[in-house]
């Protein structure tokens, strides 16, 4: 087989492939063997009829047509590997001897001419540059609490020790109301919006835009009727809210005696304040480390100046939708029921997923660009270590993992994902982090001393087999 590569416009290339008669005849032999399994001839067991007998019975053209259907994808795959073509969509394949396209309606060319010539026009992953990636500044919430934030934390903690007391006045923001809540669409109850004797703090904004405004000023015995779009949905609901009681939260007065009697790890107000400061700071640090990769990739995606290729977006979107549906099925949730409960339709659901896919594609292109710019390469030792790591995860021997990737032509993809992972690691350790006020954050504090186990986005050995 001979092949050449020609660059075309619009992130496309053309592979021209030539197969001589002697090489193609091996494919014809394989085609005859395949046909023999499905044909019944007197005196021969299934699959055992010789080629000459089959050729006399069905003709050479039938086997050549079968050989074209079976062999061209193999030759194309070989050419893709030889020229290191990163295909992102199904190639457009044409047989050139007579310019007939190969498809179900026309599986065999009108006249067989050797050598077999065909071309494949392939859309490929664009290679981009990402100006400014090294100067990224990612904003994160400072884990250290200000005095104002500490006071808010103390107020939050004190609420746990407070007592709700009925009051005889109109409800205000910060008050609690005990209500019977009824939410309807077309006269039918909306799941999650029907409850009696529900205690709700006005100002939380938990139910729907405008819901808290309706409750503000309400008094015991009032029946409120209004329409609003519940949070997390896109379809309006009709609300009937009966106010049973209005309550205020009375919190204890804080002093050393109260702290000693009620707080397990402190004896004085000052000790409690420091304990809260430490605990809330630790929570913020953990949250920061959980979200830093998403924040970095968000900012990285903004630097990508090209549109995400639609073929890549479509592929990522299909995988996301299938994964979401599978997760719903595992939880016993039907997608149509979930859409109805959240007030969405299929189009809005897909649109939300597509935004995620567009970002994922831009991050993919950007990380590959960073890997190239930083001269990041995967050595044989790196690859072998990855095989070992995968083997540990799936409880398989390294040799079996390696064989699975090689047999499935998945090594190139694995190497690409490893380069992307290393590029992300480089970014995490070399960009700048600032807090909400623009003050610099220490990289070690942001990342911690643990190793970031980023998702390589590849299937493990058991899936590659």
C-alpha positions, 0 to 999 in steps of 0.5 A: 500500500502507498499513501500520500497526504495533502493539506486542504483548507478548513482543517481538512486533509486528503489521503490518497491511497494505492493498493496493488493487485497482489496485495488486494488479492489477499483481501479478496481471499479473506472476502471469499472466506467470509462469504463461504461462512454464509453460503451453503454448497452441496458437498462442503461444510459451511466455511469450507468451500474452496475459493475456486468453487465459490468464484465459479458459483458467485463470481469474482466481482462479488468477492471484490465488492466485499473486499472493498467494503472490508479492506478500505477501512483497514487501509485507511486506518493504516494510512492515518497511522503512517501520516499521524492524522488526527481525525475528528469526524468520519472521513469522506471516502471515494474510489478513484478508478471510476469516481464512484462513491462507496456506499450501500447503494453502490458497494462495487465499482462499475469496472475493476481497475488496478491498482485500487485507488481511493482517497479520503477527505478527513476533518482533523483536529486544528492545531492552535496557539494560545497567546498569554497562557503563561500569564493567566490570573485565576481568581479564587476565594481567599481562605482567610476570613476577614473580620466581617466574614468571621462575624457572619460565621459566628452569626451562622453558628449562633443560629443553631442555638437559637429558638423560634418564637411566634410574633404578631406582626408582618413578616420581614426579611430574616423572619421565619414563616410556617406555611402550607405550600402548594405548587401547581401546573395545569392544576396538577401538583408540582413535585417538591412544591407541595408541603404542609407546616413548612418553616421557611426563612424569608430572604433565602431565595430557595423557591422561586424569583419573587417568592420571598417578596410575596411573603414579605409583609404577610401576616398570620392567616394570609393566603397568597396566590401568585405565579412564578418560575421555580428555581431550576426550572423553565416553566411557570407554576401557580403558587398558593401559600397559606401563612400559619405563623410568623416567627423570629429567631432569638439567639443567645447572648455570647459570653465566656460562660455561655461558650464554656457550657455550649462549645465543645472545643473552647472555653472562652469567646476568643478561643471560639472565635479562633476555632471558627476562623480555623475551621472555616478557613480549612473548609475554604481551602478544601473548596478551593482545591476542589474547584481550582482545575475547573477555574483554571480551565475556564480561564484557559478556554477564554484564551482560545480564539477559534470556534470549537469544531462542530464535529468535536462538539457533537462527539463530546455532546453525544457522550455527555448526553448518553452518560447523563441518561445512564446515570439517571437509569442507574438511579431509576429516574426516567429522563422525560420525568426529570425534564418535566419535574425541572420544567425543561424540554429536550432542546433546553437540556441539550443546549445546556449540555452543548455549552459544556461540550464547547468549553471541553473542546476548547480546553482540549485544543488549548492543552494540546497547544500548551503541551506543544509550546512547553515541549512536553513529550511522553517517553516510553518510560512514561507510557509504561508507568501509565500502563502500570497505573491503569493496570492497578486501577482495573486489577490487570497485568501491565502486559495485558493493558499494553496489549489492549491499547495496542490492539485497539489503536488506542496508544496514540490517544493515550499519549495525547491525553497524557500530554494534556494532563502534563500540560494542565499540571504545568499550568497549575504550578506556573500561573498566578492566583489572586483572591477576590480583592486582587491580592496574590495567593500562594500556589502551594496553599492553592494546590496543597502538597498532594499530587493532582490525579487529573482525568486523562479522559481515556478508557481503561484497559477493560474498555479498550479490549 
